[in-house]
Amino acid sequence: MTRSYRFISEHRAVFGVTRLCRVLGVRRPGFYEWLAAAPTRAERAKADEELAAEIAEVHAGHRGAYGRPRIVVALRRRGRRVNHKRVGRVMRERGVVGLTRRRRRSLTRPDAVAAPVPDLIGRDFTAPAPGRRLVGDITYLPTREGGSTWPR
């Protein structure tokens, strides 16, 4: 929509607003509303730039480790009223990301000494008749070992 309005704004002296709106399939009053909102958009862009400078300052002050949640808290401690979604959008637009220093934990570890399960059907899943070749996979089997919630 914005591209259409921008195009109309650039070419309205040559073709006229009414004709361009009809050709592009947009409302003429919508174009004038967009035009009237230009100062507000410019003001918001300026406020976003100021917020981005403050975000960069907080981010750099913590060696690039802070992400959106911590930056929001830091800005609020400074007395700045900010919405976490706006901070996230400004950070995303400028490529500011926090570092993840924690090592990823894998919950399942394969047994190194266990023998691999043999492939009894040789990866051929076609059956000569219904009910002749049944295959399945058990991805979770509750046992009484470990922290299972299985009834005892």
C-alpha positions as CSV (number, residue, x, y, z in Angstrom):
1,M,0.0,0.0,0.0
2,T,2.8,2.4,0.9
3,R,4.5,1.8,-2.4
4,S,1.3,2.6,-4.2
5,Y,0.9,5.9,-2.3
6,R,4.5,6.8,-2.8
7,F,4.1,6.2,-6.5
8,I,1.0,8.3,-6.7
9,S,2.8,11.1,-4.7
10,E,5.7,11.1,-7.2
11,H,3.5,11.0,-10.4
12,R,0.4,13.0,-9.4
13,A,1.5,16.1,-11.3
14,V,1.6,14.2,-14.6
15,F,-1.4,11.9,-14.3
16,G,-3.6,13.2,-11.5
17,V,-4.5,11.6,-8.2
18,T,-7.9,10.3,-9.3
19,R,-6.6,8.4,-12.3
20,L,-3.6,6.9,-10.5
21,C,-5.8,5.7,-7.6
22,R,-8.2,4.1,-10.0
23,V,-5.5,2.4,-12.0
24,L,-3.7,1.2,-8.8
25,G,-6.9,0.2,-7.1
26,V,-6.5,2.3,-3.9
27,R,-8.9,4.7,-2.2
28,R,-8.3,8.3,-3.0
29,P,-9.2,9.4,0.6
30,G,-6.7,6.8,1.7
31,F,-3.9,8.5,-0.3
32,Y,-4.7,11.9,1.3
33,E,-4.8,10.3,4.8
34,W,-1.3,8.8,4.1
35,L,-0.1,12.2,2.9
36,A,-1.4,13.9,6.0
37,A,0.3,11.3,8.2
38,A,3.8,12.1,6.8
39,P,4.9,14.4,9.6
40,T,3.8,11.8,12.1
41,R,5.9,9.1,10.3
42,A,8.9,11.4,10.3
43,E,8.5,12.1,14.0
44,R,8.2,8.3,14.7
45,A,11.3,7.6,12.6
46,K,13.3,10.3,14.6
47,A,12.1,8.8,17.9
48,D,13.1,5.3,16.7
49,E,16.6,6.6,15.8
50,E,16.9,8.1,19.3
51,L,15.8,4.8,20.9
52,A,18.2,2.9,18.6
53,A,21.1,5.1,19.9
54,E,20.0,4.3,23.5
55,I,19.7,0.6,22.8
56,A,23.1,0.6,21.2
57,E,24.6,2.3,24.2
58,V,23.0,-0.3,26.6
59,H,24.0,-3.1,24.4
60,A,27.6,-2.0,24.1
61,G,27.7,-1.3,27.8
62,H,27.1,-4.9,28.5
63,R,29.6,-6.3,25.9
64,G,26.8,-7.2,23.5
65,A,25.3,-9.8,25.8
66,Y,22.0,-8.1,26.5
67,G,19.0,-9.1,24.3
68,R,15.6,-7.5,24.1
69,P,14.2,-8.5,27.6
70,R,17.3,-7.2,29.5
71,I,17.5,-4.0,27.3
72,V,13.9,-3.2,28.1
73,V,14.6,-3.5,31.8
74,A,17.7,-1.4,31.5
75,L,15.8,1.3,29.6
76,R,13.0,1.3,32.1
77,R,15.5,1.7,35.0
78,R,16.8,4.8,33.2
79,G,13.3,6.2,33.3
80,R,12.5,5.6,29.6
81,R,8.9,4.3,29.0
82,V,9.2,1.7,26.3
83,N,7.2,-1.2,24.9
84,H,9.1,-4.5,24.6
85,K,7.7,-5.0,21.1
86,R,9.0,-1.6,19.9
87,V,12.4,-2.3,21.3
88,G,12.4,-5.7,19.6
89,R,11.4,-4.2,16.3
90,V,14.1,-1.5,16.5
91,M,16.7,-4.0,17.4
92,R,15.6,-6.4,14.6
93,E,15.7,-3.5,12.0
94,R,19.2,-2.6,13.0
95,G,20.6,-6.1,13.5
96,V,21.2,-5.8,17.2
97,V,21.2,-9.2,18.9
98,G,22.3,-10.5,22.3
99,L,24.8,-13.2,22.8
100,T,23.9,-16.7,24.1
101,R,26.7,-17.9,26.3
102,R,25.1,-21.0,27.6
103,R,26.1,-24.3,26.1
104,R,23.3,-26.3,24.6
105,R,22.3,-29.3,26.5
106,S,21.3,-32.5,24.7
107,L,18.8,-34.6,26.7
108,T,19.2,-37.8,24.7
109,R,22.6,-39.4,24.1
110,P,23.0,-42.5,22.0
111,D,24.7,-45.5,23.7
112,A,28.1,-45.8,22.1
113,V,28.6,-49.5,22.8
114,A,25.1,-50.6,21.8
115,A,24.9,-52.6,18.5
116,P,22.8,-51.0,15.8
117,V,19.4,-52.5,15.2
118,P,19.3,-54.7,12.1
119,D,17.2,-53.7,9.2
120,L,15.1,-56.9,8.8
121,I,13.1,-55.7,5.7
122,G,15.9,-54.0,3.9
123,R,14.1,-50.7,3.6
124,D,11.5,-52.3,1.3
125,F,8.1,-51.2,2.7
126,T,6.0,-52.6,-0.1
127,A,3.8,-55.6,0.8
128,P,2.5,-58.4,-1.4
129,A,-0.9,-58.3,0.3
130,P,-2.6,-56.3,3.0
131,G,-1.5,-57.3,6.5
132,R,1.7,-59.1,5.3
133,R,4.3,-56.6,6.2
134,L,3.7,-54.4,9.3
135,V,6.3,-52.0,10.4
136,G,6.4,-49.5,13.2
137,D,8.6,-47.4,15.4
138,I,8.6,-46.9,19.2
139,T,9.7,-43.4,19.9
140,Y,8.7,-43.4,23.5
141,L,8.2,-46.4,25.8
142,P,7.6,-45.6,29.4
143,T,9.4,-47.7,32.0
144,R,9.6,-47.8,35.7
145,E,13.2,-46.5,35.6
146,G,14.0,-42.8,35.8
147,G,11.5,-40.0,36.4
148,S,8.6,-41.4,34.4
149,T,5.0,-40.6,35.4
150,W,4.0,-44.2,34.5
151,P,1.8,-45.7,37.2
152,R,3.5,-48.2,39.5
